[in-house]
Amino acid sequence: MGFDIASAALWIFPLLLAVVCHEFAHGYVAYRLGDPTAASEGRLTLNPIAHIDPFGTILMPAILVMVGSPYMFGYAKPVPVVWSNLRDPVRDMVYVAAAGPAMNIFLALLSTILLSVLINTGLFTGQIESAGQGFAVAGPLGVMAVRSIQLNVLLAVFNLIPVPPLDGGRVAVGLLPHNAAMSLSQAEPYGMFIVFGLLVTGVLGNILAPVMGLVFSVLNLLI
């Protein structure tokens, strides 16, 4: 499948909403817990321009669309957080890190409610499949609702992998006993290499697919 402007346009809004709200949630929770860094740097906003990462928000999604990838992924510029500014750095790190995936689950839930309304009014037919594909759709709003569910579930589950610097790694560091937390935190410089290795070997897909399938199944109960 070649480049399709209409198809790309229907990915743009759900993707921007997912990644911008993810980063905003990190910054907002950090601000409420004592760190004003995101606010002082103009990042405590839902304006997508403030969060755009040239590669993660523009180039990578564009490449995926152009090559006809059945999957879409992207990310925004990480919101800056100075952990030492937090009132209780170890405890509050967990809340700040968990805020991003929690926001994505919330957006997936809202999108599911929208999809349910569209289905029950006859404007959309289909259900969320564990593979995230194969919908019969009617109307751009229905398409965007489905893609919003897919993107937000993927971002939430992916970011909860317990490898720093992913959100799940920071949550694990905050919850583990001191010695185990220190050992895990020392892996942070190599974290993305570990994730990439899991990706190219197919291990990451084997981990994510059943968890995402479970989340999709739960959301399907609301439709």
Secondary structure, DSSP 4 states (H G I P E B T S, - for coil): ----HHHHHHHHHHHHHHHHHHHHHHHHHHHHTT--HHHHTT-SS--GGGT--IIIIIIHHHHHHHTT-S------PPPP--GGGSSSHHHHHHHHHHHHHHHHHHHHHHHHHHHHHHHHTTS-B----TTS---B--SHHHHHHHHHHHHHHHHHHHHTSSSTTSHHHHHHHHHS-HHHHHHHHTTGGGHHHHHHHHHHTTHHHHHHHHHHHHHHHHHHTT-
